[in-house]
Each structure stands twice: as C-alpha cells, then as structure tokens.
C-alpha cells in the first residue's frame, strides 16, 4: 500500500480534462506551454498564443489554424505540446467559419512559404499561424500571444528572412504582408 503524505499538483492536462461539464475550462496558453518541450522557443510561444486565443473564442471543436486539417493540427500539437491533443473536446475538428470569408489566407500562406528561410515543418506551421493571426483586430504580435513585438520581428527574420529584408520602412507586419500580397497580385496580373 502506497502512502501519500502531500497533495499532488494536477498536470495541465488534468486541469483541463477534469473540468466540470457545465463549466469547461478553456485551453490556455499557459496550459499549452506547460506541455511544451521548449516553452521559450518563439514558434511554440506563437502557436500556444494563437491556439489558446482561437479556441477560447471559437471553442475547442474548431480547427484553429487556417490550412491545417485535424491530422496536421494534431501533428503540430504533438511536436510542440506533447499530450495537448488530449485537451481537444472532439476528434473531428471542424473548420472555422472565419476561414470561409477570408479567401486571402491561402495567398498569405503562399507568400510566407515562398520566402521561408528553411524548408522545415516549423516554418510551414508558422506561415499558417501568421496568416490566421492576420484575421484578428489586435496587433499581430498580440494575436499570437507573444510577450512583445520584438519577438515577432525575430520570428520574421529567423523564419522568413528574405521577406523580412523587404520591410525596409519598418511597416507593421500585417500591413507589410498585405502590401507585399497586393504587389505580388499586381505583378502576376
């Protein structure tokens, strides 16, 4: 027989999954980061912030990031937040309505992917997250739940450096992306 002399702290997964059904606890940035293998990694910070913000506003049964299906969302969760897929309320995540009314999202993802510094999975997931965050009204760094705007600059320069080099006038990143998108569309017309 095992004797427990002190109360054990519940894990982030237990805090969310054992919530009372009448008042489900939201999936928070802090809960996701507590599961992260590298919680200070910029991509993990951005993903955790965006995922939490989207799930808190839309519900955990909705696909939070444009262009990532349920399988890819779970793959991303497993890579950055092992065990976080257990936090999802439903196995069949549905696309968010906001994606239907924002046809420019595919073009934004295409723009970002075409300027990736490295051809890796994190760059791809970050491109989708940045495009999704452009739907919001707050500054892009806040939509991503980043602690400061400088971290967003670091992400652009680290993951999309050829694109970031074109932001010579230090435009707001959302404004810059839409300006580049308009220029790209004009050139291809």
N, C-alpha and C positions, 0 to 999 in steps of 0.2 A: 504494500500500500504506500502510495506516494503522499507525503505531507507537504502542503503548500503553506508557507508562512507569510507570504505577502501577495498582494493583488497583482496580477499580471496586467500589463498595459495591452489593450487590444491593438491589433495591427490596423493599418489604413483600410485594408480590405474588410476586416471585421466591422470597423466603424461604419462603413457604407452598406455592406450587405446585411447586417443585422439590425438595420433601422426599422422602426415600426412601419407597417404597410400604409398606415393612414398619413404618415408624415415622412416620406422618403428623404434621406439626406442627399444633398447634391454631391456630384463628383467634383471635388475641389482641386484647385491647382496644388495645394499642399498635400492632399492625399496622393495625387499622381507623382509628385516629386519625392514623396517618402518611399515610393517604389522604384524610383529611377536608380540605375546603376551609376550614372554620372549626373547628379542633380544640378551641378553648376554649369554643365555643358549648354551652350547657347541654344542649340536645336531643341534639347529637352525642355529648357525653360520656355521657349516659344510654343512648342507643341502642347505642353501642360497648360499654359495660359489660355491658348486658343480652345483646346478641347474643353476645359472647365467652363469657360465663358459660353461656348456654344451649347454644351449640354445643360448648363444652368438655365439658359434662355429657351432652348428648344425641347429639352428632355433627352434622356439617355437612350431613347429608342430611335433617335435620328442620327444619320451619318453626319458627323460634324465638319468634315473637310471635303470640299468640292473635289471631285475626280477620284476619290479613294472609295472603292466599294467596301463591303463588310469584311471580306477576306484581307484586303490590303490594310484596312484600318486596324484589324486585329494583329496583323504582322508588324505594323508600326508600333502598336501598344506593346507587343511582346519584346520588340527590340529596345524600346526606350523605357518602358514601365512594366517589367515582368510581373505578371499576375493581374494587371489592370483590366484585362479583358473580362475577368470575373466580376468587375464592377458594373458591367453593362446589363441592363434590365432585360434585354431581348436579344435573341440570337439573329433575328432577321431585321437588321437596321434598315431604315427607310431613308431615301434622300430628302434633304430639307427643301421645302417649298422655295426658299430664297434662291436656291441654285437655278431653278427654272426661269426666274425673272432676271437673271444676270448672265446673259449669253457671253459677255466679255471675259468671264472667268477662264474659259478654255484658252482664249487668246493671251491672257495674262500668264497662265501656266506655261504656254508655249514660249512666250517671250523669256520668262525666267529660265526655263530649261535650256533654251538655246544659248544662254550666257553662263551656264554652270562652270565653275572653276574645275570641279572634279565630276566625273560621271559616276556618282555613287547614289545609294538609296537615300541618304540623309538630304542631299541636295534636291532630289525629286520630291520628297515629303515636305521639305521646307518651301519649295516652289508652290505646292498645292496649298500649304498653310498660309503663305503670304497672300496668294490670290484670294483665298477665303476671307482673310482678315480685311481685305480691301472693301468688303461689303459693309463693314461697320462704319459708325459715325465718329468714333474716337480716333485720336492719332494712332497710326499703325502700331507703334510700339506698345501702346496701351491695349489695343485689340488683342495683341499677342501675350498680354500679361507680363511683359518684360519690366524689370525694375527701373530702367532708364532708357532714353532714346539712343544713347551711345552704343548700347548692346545691339540695337537694330542695325546701326551703321557697321558694327563689327561683323554681323551676320551677312550683310550685303557684300562687304569687302572680302570676307572669307569664303563665301559660297558662290557668289555671282560677281567676282572681281571685274571681269570685262565690262559688265553692265554698270557696276558702281563707278567705274572710271569715267563714264559718260555724264555722271551727275556733277559736272564742274561748277554749276551755280548753287550747289548745296540745296536743291529743292527738297521739299517734304517728299518722303519716299513714295507715298501714294500718288501725289501729283506727278512726280518724276515717272513712275511706271505708266500712268495713263498718257502722259506726254509722249513717251517712247512708243507706246502702243499706237497712238494716233499717227506718229511719224512712220512707223512700220506699215500701217494700213495705207497711208498715202503713197508710200513708195511701191507697194505691191499693186496699187490700183491702176 
